[in-house]
Amino acid sequence: MNLNITGHHLEVTPAIRGYVEEKLKRVTRHFDHVIDVTVTLTVEKLKHKAEVNLHTAGKDIYVEAIEPDMYASVDVLVDKLDRQVLKHKEKIGGNHRDAGDLKRQAVE
């Protein structure tokens, strides 16, 4: 997995970089087919914005979060990204479609 962290009107310190890397490990734990991750951290007055563009085989996932604190913004961002990745993982698995099939239901 290639990880690129950039800051817009913000210097990316080693503490912030380490925090983002630690939080993104949760996403790769659920889904290991991640090719590339680009994280952009932006500060505009009192808004701290975190954006991520995650590239997997067959799909690009974009998520953003705006919070009053950068660490809170990264937390919300990773929560949203984790939900999107799990949703994508379920769709490519195709197992949830078989549950409602009449042929597969047990007859009592």
HUTA-V808055 format. One line per field, one symbol per residue. phi: phi as a letter, one per 30 degrees, with the letter a starting at -180 (. if undefined). psi: psi as a letter, one per 30 degrees, with the letter a starting at -180 (. if undefined). Layout:
# HUTA-V808055
phi=???
psi=???
This chain:
# HUTA-V808055
phi=.ccbcbbciadddeddddddddddddddddbccdcbbccbcbbbhccccbbbbccbdjacccbbbbbdbddddddddddddddddddddddddidddddcdddcddcc
psi=kkkjklkjhkkjlfeeeeeeeeeffeefeejghkekkkkkkkkjcgkjkkkkjkkljfkkkkklkklfkeeeeeeeeeeeeeeeeeeeeeefegffffegkfffkkk.
